[in-house]
Amino acid sequence: MGKKGTPHRKWPKEQKLEIIRKHLDEHIAVRQLAEQYNVGSSQKKRFPVRFL
């Protein structure tokens, strides 16, 4: 089988907080932040929920 998607990436806690704060404080859409920070499609749905 071939390689799927991108390699697993660990997100530093500080960077997660920065992304979540931008979403909550500046009301930037999760989709826009995911594109800006290159967050995978499956991860962008769970990112805010897992960290809050």
Buried (B, 14 or more C-beta within 10 A) or exposed (E): EEEEEEEEEEBEEEEBEEBBEBBEEEEBEBEEBBEEBEBBEEEBBEBBEEEE
